[in-house]
Amino acid sequence: MKRILIADDQLVMRNMFKSILAGQNFELALAVDGKDAYNIATATTFDMVITDLYMPQMDGIQLTEKLRSLQAYQGKPILIVSTEGAVKKKAEGKAAGATGWIVKPVSSDVLLPVVKKLLG
């Protein structure tokens, strides 16, 4: 079973990701911000990380950079999902090591195929 860590500071978004990915044979962990996600990710290794961009404590780009500095997350997909769609921000995410970027609002028709493709 593939393990996915979801980081978003909005409860409604965490619940939305959870409902989309539930029943898909994934083990899910939820983090309330980037710092929480980093702490969870360093305690247990995940097969994929899905993160919001704008969060308190540590944003999604900072989280991506920190995770990419760890051996355990060198080849793991990190997906940023954000209301932000500016080319400059997407380039920052890519430079930090993000595997992909999806602009919110996100639906199961968009998220599930991307997650399944990235997890192989």
C-alpha positions as CSV (number, residue, x, y, z in Angstrom):
1,M,0.0,0.0,0.0
2,K,1.4,3.4,-1.0
3,R,1.7,6.0,1.7
4,I,0.8,9.7,0.9
5,L,1.4,12.7,3.2
6,I,-1.0,15.6,2.6
7,A,-0.1,19.1,3.9
8,D,-2.7,21.9,3.9
9,D,-3.5,24.4,6.5
10,Q,-7.3,24.4,5.6
11,L,-9.3,21.5,7.2
12,V,-11.8,21.6,4.3
13,M,-8.9,21.0,1.8
14,R,-7.4,18.2,3.9
15,N,-10.8,16.5,4.0
16,M,-11.3,17.0,0.3
17,F,-8.0,15.3,-0.5
18,K,-8.8,12.5,2.0
19,S,-12.2,11.9,0.4
20,I,-10.7,11.9,-3.2
21,L,-8.0,9.4,-2.2
22,A,-9.9,7.2,0.2
23,G,-10.8,3.8,-1.1
24,Q,-7.9,3.9,-3.6
25,N,-5.6,1.6,-1.6
26,F,-3.5,4.5,-0.2
27,E,-2.5,5.0,3.4
28,L,-3.0,8.7,4.1
29,A,-1.4,11.0,6.7
30,L,-2.6,14.6,7.2
31,A,-0.5,17.6,8.3
32,V,-1.8,21.1,9.3
33,D,1.2,23.0,7.8
34,G,4.6,22.7,6.3
35,K,6.4,22.3,9.7
36,D,4.0,19.6,10.8
37,A,4.4,17.9,7.4
38,Y,8.2,17.9,7.7
39,N,8.1,16.5,11.2
40,I,5.7,13.7,10.1
41,A,7.8,13.0,6.9
42,T,11.0,12.7,8.9
43,A,9.4,10.3,11.4
44,T,8.0,8.0,8.7
45,T,8.9,7.8,5.0
46,F,6.1,8.4,2.5
47,D,5.8,7.4,-1.2
48,M,4.4,10.8,-2.1
49,V,3.8,14.2,-0.6
50,I,1.0,16.5,-1.7
51,T,1.3,20.0,-0.3
52,D,-0.4,23.4,-0.5
53,L,1.8,26.3,-1.3
54,Y,0.7,29.0,1.2
55,M,0.8,27.7,4.7
56,P,2.0,29.1,8.1
57,Q,5.2,27.9,9.7
58,M,6.7,26.6,6.4
59,D,5.2,27.0,2.9
60,G,5.0,24.3,0.3
61,I,8.2,25.4,-1.6
62,Q,10.2,25.5,1.7
63,L,8.8,22.0,2.6
64,T,9.8,20.7,-0.8
65,E,13.3,22.0,-0.5
66,K,13.7,20.5,3.0
67,L,12.3,17.2,1.9
68,R,14.6,17.1,-1.2
69,S,17.6,17.5,1.1
70,L,16.8,14.2,2.7
71,Q,17.9,10.9,1.1
72,A,14.5,9.3,1.7
73,Y,12.8,11.9,-0.5
74,Q,15.3,12.2,-3.4
75,G,13.1,10.2,-5.9
76,K,9.7,10.5,-4.3
77,P,7.0,12.6,-6.1
78,I,6.1,15.9,-4.4
79,L,3.0,17.6,-5.8
80,I,2.1,21.2,-5.1
81,V,-1.6,21.9,-5.2
82,S,-2.4,25.7,-4.9
83,T,-4.7,28.5,-6.0
84,E,-1.5,30.1,-7.2
85,G,-1.0,29.5,-10.9
86,A,1.6,32.1,-11.8
87,V,4.4,30.8,-14.0
88,K,7.0,32.4,-11.7
89,K,5.7,30.5,-8.7
90,K,5.5,27.2,-10.6
91,A,9.2,27.8,-11.7
92,E,10.1,28.3,-8.0
93,G,8.3,25.0,-7.1
94,K,10.2,23.2,-9.9
95,A,13.5,24.6,-8.8
96,A,12.8,23.5,-5.3
97,G,12.2,19.9,-6.5
98,A,8.4,19.7,-7.0
99,T,7.4,16.9,-9.4
100,G,4.2,18.7,-10.4
101,W,1.8,21.5,-9.8
102,I,-2.0,21.4,-9.9
103,V,-4.1,24.6,-9.6
104,K,-7.0,24.6,-7.2
105,P,-9.9,23.9,-7.2
106,V,-9.0,20.3,-7.8
107,S,-11.3,17.5,-8.6
108,S,-11.0,13.7,-8.4
109,D,-10.9,13.7,-12.3
110,V,-7.7,15.7,-12.2
111,L,-6.0,14.5,-8.9
112,L,-6.4,10.8,-9.1
113,P,-4.9,10.2,-12.6
114,V,-1.9,12.4,-11.6
115,V,-1.4,10.6,-8.3
116,K,-1.7,7.2,-9.9
117,K,0.7,8.1,-12.7
118,L,3.3,9.6,-10.3
119,L,3.1,6.5,-8.0
120,G,3.4,4.1,-11.0
